[in-house]
Amino acid sequence: MADIVAVGNSTDNDEWDPFGKPLFDDPSIRALSRVGVVDIGSNSIRMVVFDGAARSPAYFFNEKVMAGLGQGLAETGRLNPEGRTRALTAMRRFAALAKGMKVNSLTCVATAAMRDAEDGPEFHRLIENETGLTIHVVDGPEEARLSAQGVLLGWPDANGLICDIGGNSMELAEVRDGKVWRRVSSQLGPFRLQLVGDRAAQIQHIKDTMQRLAAEVGTGYERIYLVGGSWRAIARIDMEREKYPLLVLHEYRMTPEAVGKTIDMIESAALSDLRASTGIGSARMDLVPYAALVLRELVAVFQPAEIDVSSYGIREGLLYEQMPDRLRKRDPLIEACRHAERRAARMPGFGKKMHSFIQPIWGEVPPETYRVIRAACLLHDTTWRTHPDYRADACFENVTRANMAALSHPERVLIGLALLHRYKNNRSNSAHQDLFKLLSKDQIREAEILGKAMRFAAMFSIDDPGDAGRLVRHREDKILELKLTSKGAELFGEVTESRFSSLCSSLGVKAVITQP
């Protein structure tokens, strides 16, 4: 059973907050404001520069080169010659870009291809000499740890088994209680599977390897978290099969049955047709059938109840590695929303005051509900520069498509719909009707109530609605009472009254105004 957050009336003590005091001005946090990482993998090389709210960072820069450095490694023992050329060119470019962006820190990590190839050490030195960068070649268990930390950055309450697949390896790591536990690495990457033999031999090799992995990390995990481009490609195909309306891969969730159906689809369809319908690149799609064989056996052996997709992995894990512990403990969603309010709202800080003012509508709520309400309040005014005719749609789209972590797909839509109602009473004929299907009828009603509560509070007072009045909900009498202060009596006009009445109508209660 979820814990209950007891919420009292608005407080003048700004130091207290269940989400902690903002850390934006802390020097150690500011040092993470622009951090770059480079992941030199077997299939791709990617540079990411993080910027913004450090606990839930924005991607200031993100570029990937499908170098194929590890292609043919299992056969020749050496790095792919063309891949070496493309990788070196990419690394020269990344070094120059980092200098141009004044990146405070650029951490470069190389994984399976570089550590396993005969010419890996020589190529390692060549890159460092040509670029001036320092390359850290990590072993399999360390790669597993960093990938798991990336999942924890975006999914703080992750509890289960992390599975990260690359071109030449696959790593597993156990996560629980915010920590990484047992870790193991294997050579179940698609590049290596291509050389095992025919399909029957590949399947047997996967079965044998998976049994060994299960013996090392155990089974019985409720959730498996998938990290890696090949897994994301399979998830994108699953979205296409399901006609899923929200194309955000992070926190996309699949059942074992759904995974089985999608793998059947991959095995029976032409890869060219799948590329055309999903937009997946040819270099990635060529590896998908091999990754699908691995995924089928992974699900069969570990038997999870749910398979979740993480867009965060080793690159985000490198950022997490640099975070002070007090920042790691923060809620990524709330930190991202705080940053958005600080950057884009007309009155930064109003969101917290609004939340305190409207909270009596719900009373005591579970933590997951409390944080959703807070997030919506922090975001309520961040699209004010948009043209009024498009403001409701813009705020809905910003949330549902935003690169924010610790936010399930239904929660994205619920917050988006609440923000839509912040600017608009009616949701009929919305261009986003398909996304509303991710919510239950009760959730749609909750979003409407939250939106109309914000719509009223934002109009009621420009600085602090708590100074103008106090909401009291009388549940037995089905009444929502607004107790005005002398300041509130002056502010309570015709438009304010109309919005309060609309809120009460959605709640199914009688509106009562008490004068000072």
Residue pairs with C-beta under 8 A, 6 or more apart in sequence:
2 366
2 367
2 368
3 366
3 367
4 364
4 365
4 366
5 18
5 364
5 365
5 366
5 367
5 370
6 364
7 359
7 360
7 363
7 364
7 365
7 370
9 356
9 360
9 466
9 470
10 353
10 356
10 357
10 466
10 470
11 356
14 21
15 21
17 352
18 370
19 330
19 331
19 334
19 371
19 374
20 326
20 330
22 338
22 342
23 29
23 326
23 327
23 330
24 30
24 53
24 338
24 339
24 342
28 324
29 54
29 324
29 327
31 104
32 50
32 54
32 57
32 319
32 322
32 323
32 327
33 51
33 52
33 54
33 104
34 49
34 50
34 51
34 60
34 101
34 102
34 103
34 104
35 49
35 50
35 57
35 103
35 104
35 105
35 107
35 319
35 322
36 47
36 48
36 49
36 50
36 61
36 98
36 101
36 103
36 105
36 106
36 107
37 47
37 48
37 50
37 106
37 107
37 108
37 109
37 315
37 318
37 319
38 45
38 46
38 47
38 48
38 91
38 94
38 106
38 107
38 108
38 109
38 133
39 45
39 46
39 48
39 109
39 111
39 314
39 315
40 69
40 87
40 91
40 108
40 109
40 110
40 111
40 113
40 114
40 135
41 69
41 70
41 110
41 111
41 112
41 113
41 166
41 167
42 69
42 70
42 71
42 73
42 111
42 112
42 113
42 166
42 167
42 168
42 169
42 189
42 191
43 66
43 67
43 68
43 69
43 70
43 71
43 166
43 167
43 191
43 229
43 283
43 284
43 287
44 64
44 65
44 66
44 67
44 167
44 229
45 64
45 65
45 67
45 69
45 87
45 90
45 91
46 62
46 63
46 64
46 65
46 315
47 61
47 62
47 63
47 90
47 94
47 97
47 98
48 59
48 61
48 62
48 315
49 59
49 60
49 61
49 62
49 98
49 101
49 103
50 57
50 58
50 59
50 60
50 319
51 57
51 58
51 59
51 60
52 58
52 60
52 339
53 335
53 336
53 338
53 339
54 319
54 323
54 327
54 335
55 323
55 327
55 328
55 330
55 331
55 332
55 335
55 336
56 154
56 332
56 333
56 335
56 336
56 339
56 404
56 405
56 406
57 319
58 403
59 403
60 101
61 97
61 101
63 94
63 97
65 86
65 87
65 90
66 281
66 283
66 284
67 80
67 83
67 86
67 87
67 90
68 80
68 82
68 83
68 86
68 167
68 283
69 79
69 80
69 83
69 84
69 86
69 87
69 113
69 114
69 167
70 79
70 80
70 83
70 112
70 113
70 116
70 117
70 166
70 167
70 168
70 189
70 191
71 80
71 83
71 167
71 191
72 78
72 80
72 191
73 79
73 80
73 113
73 116
73 117
73 168
73 191
73 192
74 168
74 187
74 191
74 192
74 194
74 195
75 195
77 117
77 118
78 117
78 118
78 119
79 113
79 114
79 117
79 119
79 120
79 123
83 113
84 123
87 123
87 127
88 126
88 127
88 130
91 108
91 127
91 130
91 131
91 133
92 130
92 131
94 106
94 131
94 133
95 106
95 131
95 132
95 133
98 106
105 322
106 133
107 136
107 318
108 133
108 134
108 135
108 136
109 135
109 136
109 137
109 138
109 146
109 314
109 318
110 120
110 124
110 135
110 136
110 137
110 138
111 137
111 138
111 143
111 166
111 169
111 314
112 140
112 143
112 166
112 167
112 168
112 169
112 187
112 189
113 120
113 167
113 168
114 120
114 123
114 124
114 135
114 137
115 137
115 138
115 139
116 168
117 123
120 137
124 135
124 137
127 133
127 135
128 134
128 135
138 146
139 185
140 169
140 171
140 183
140 184
140 185
140 186
141 171
141 183
141 184
141 185
143 164
143 169
143 171
143 185
143 314
144 162
144 164
144 171
144 172
144 173
144 180
144 183
144 184
144 185
145 173
145 180
145 183
145 317
146 314
146 317
146 318
146 321
147 162
147 164
147 171
147 173
147 227
147 313
147 314
147 317
148 162
148 173
148 174
148 175
148 180
148 183
148 317
149 180
149 316
149 317
149 320
149 321
150 227
150 310
150 312
150 313
150 314
150 315
150 316
150 317
150 318
150 319
150 320
151 158
151 162
151 175
151 225
151 227
151 310
151 312
151 313
151 317
152 158
152 175
152 178
152 180
152 317
152 320
152 328
153 312
153 316
153 317
153 319
153 320
153 323
153 332
153 405
154 250
154 310
154 311
154 312
154 316
154 332
154 405
154 406
155 225
155 251
155 308
155 310
155 312
155 405
155 406
156 178
156 328
156 331
156 332
156 406
157 178
157 406
158 175
158 223
158 225
159 175
159 176
159 177
159 222
159 223
160 174
160 175
160 176
160 221
160 222
160 223
160 224
160 225
160 304
161 172
161 173
161 174
161 175
161 217
161 221
161 223
161 224
161 225
161 302
161 304
162 171
162 172
162 173
162 174
162 175
162 224
162 225
162 227
162 310
163 170
163 171
163 172
163 224
163 225
163 226
163 227
163 228
163 231
163 298
164 170
164 171
164 172
164 173
164 227
164 228
164 313
164 314
165 188
165 189
165 190
165 226
165 227
165 228
165 230
165 231
165 291
165 294
166 189
166 228
167 189
167 190
167 191
167 287
168 187
168 189
168 191
168 192
169 185
169 186
169 187
169 188
169 189
169 192
170 185
170 186
170 187
170 188
170 189
170 294
171 183
171 184
171 185
171 186
172 183
172 184
172 185
172 186
172 213
172 216
172 217
173 180
173 181
173 182
173 183
173 184
173 217
174 180
174 181
174 182
174 183
174 217
174 218
174 221
175 181
175 225
178 328
182 216
182 217
182 218
183 217
184 213
184 216
184 217
186 209
186 212
186 213
187 209
188 206
188 209
188 210
188 294
190 230
190 287
190 290
190 291
191 287
193 202
193 205
193 206
193 290
193 293
193 294
194 290
196 202
196 205
197 205
199 293
202 290
202 293
203 293
203 297
206 293
206 294
206 297
207 297
210 294
210 297
210 298
210 301
211 301
213 301
214 301
214 302
219 301
219 302
219 303
220 303
221 302
221 304
222 304
222 305
222 306
223 304
223 305
223 306
223 307
223 308
224 298
224 299
224 302
224 304
224 306
224 307
224 308
225 308
225 309
225 310
226 232
226 235
226 295
226 307
226 308
226 309
226 310
227 310
227 312
227 313
227 314
228 313
229 284
230 284
230 287
230 288
230 290
230 291
231 291
231 295
231 309
232 249
232 309
232 311
233 278
233 280
233 284
233 285
233 287
233 288
233 291
234 259
234 262
234 263
234 266
234 288
234 291
234 292
234 295
235 249
235 252
235 254
235 309
236 247
236 249
236 278
236 279
236 280
237 262
237 265
237 266
237 274
237 278
237 280
237 288
238 244
238 252
238 254
238 258
238 259
238 262
239 247
239 249
239 252
239 278
240 274
240 277
240 278
241 261
241 262
241 265
242 258
244 252
245 434
245 435
245 437
245 438
246 400
246 409
246 412
246 413
246 435
246 438
248 400
248 401
248 409
248 412
249 309
249 311
250 309
250 310
250 311
250 312
250 403
250 405
251 308
251 309
251 310
251 407
251 408
251 409
252 308
252 309
252 409
253 306
253 307
253 308
253 309
253 408
253 409
254 262
254 306
254 307
254 308
254 309
255 305
255 306
255 307
256 299
256 303
256 304
256 305
256 307
259 295
259 296
259 299
259 307
260 296
260 299
263 292
263 295
263 296
266 274
266 288
266 289
266 292
267 289
267 292
271 285
271 286
271 288
271 289
274 280
274 285
274 288
275 281
275 282
275 285
280 288
299 307
312 405
320 328
331 371
331 406
332 404
332 405
332 406
333 371
333 375
333 404
333 405
333 406
333 407
334 371
334 374
334 375
334 378
336 402
336 404
336 405
337 351
337 374
337 375
337 378
337 379
337 404
338 378
340 378
340 379
340 382
341 348
341 349
341 350
341 351
341 378
341 379
341 381
341 382
342 348
343 382
344 381
344 382
344 383
344 384
344 385
345 351
345 380
345 381
345 382
345 384
346 381
346 384
347 381
347 462
347 463
350 381
350 463
350 464
351 374
351 377
351 378
351 379
351 380
351 381
352 374
352 377
352 378
353 463
353 464
353 465
353 466
354 377
354 380
354 454
354 457
354 458
354 465
355 373
355 374
355 377
355 378
356 466
357 457
357 464
357 465
357 466
357 470
357 471
358 373
358 377
358 450
358 453
358 454
358 457
358 471
359 373
360 470
360 471
360 472
360 473
361 449
361 453
361 471
361 473
361 480
361 507
362 369
362 373
363 473
365 373
372 411
372 414
372 415
373 450
375 407
375 415
376 415
376 418
376 419
376 422
376 450
376 451
376 454
377 454
379 395
379 398
379 399
379 415
379 419
380 419
380 422
380 454
380 458
381 458
382 395
382 398
383 391
383 394
383 395
383 398
383 419
384 391
386 394
386 395
388 423
391 423
392 419
392 420
392 421
392 422
392 423
392 424
393 420
393 430
393 431
393 432
395 416
395 419
395 420
395 422
395 423
396 416
396 417
396 419
396 420
396 430
396 432
397 416
397 432
398 416
399 412
399 415
399 416
399 419
400 412
400 413
400 416
400 432
400 435
402 412
404 412
407 415
409 438
410 438
410 439
410 443
413 435
413 436
413 438
413 439
413 447
414 439
414 443
414 446
414 447
415 447
416 432
416 435
417 427
417 436
417 439
417 444
417 447
417 448
417 451
418 447
418 448
418 450
418 451
418 454
419 451
419 454
420 427
420 430
420 432
420 451
421 427
421 447
421 448
421 450
421 451
421 452
421 454
421 455
422 451
422 454
422 455
422 458
423 455
425 452
425 455
425 502
427 436
427 448
430 436
436 444
439 447
445 506
448 506
449 503
449 506
449 507
452 499
452 502
452 503
452 506
453 503
455 499
455 502
455 503
456 496
456 499
456 500
456 502
456 503
457 465
459 495
459 496
459 499
460 468
460 469
460 488
460 491
460 492
460 496
460 499
460 500
461 467
461 468
461 488
461 491
467 485
467 487
467 488
468 484
468 485
468 487
468 488
468 491
468 492
469 482
469 483
469 484
469 485
469 488
469 492
470 482
470 483
470 485
471 480
471 481
471 482
471 483
472 480
472 481
472 483
473 479
473 480
473 481
473 509
474 480
474 481
477 510
478 508
478 509
478 510
479 509
479 510
479 511
479 512
480 503
480 504
480 507
480 509
480 510
480 511
480 512
481 512
481 513
481 514
482 488
482 492
482 500
482 511
482 512
482 513
482 514
483 514
484 492
484 513
484 514
484 515
484 516
485 516
486 516
488 516
489 515
489 516
492 513
497 513
500 511
500 513
501 511
504 510
504 511
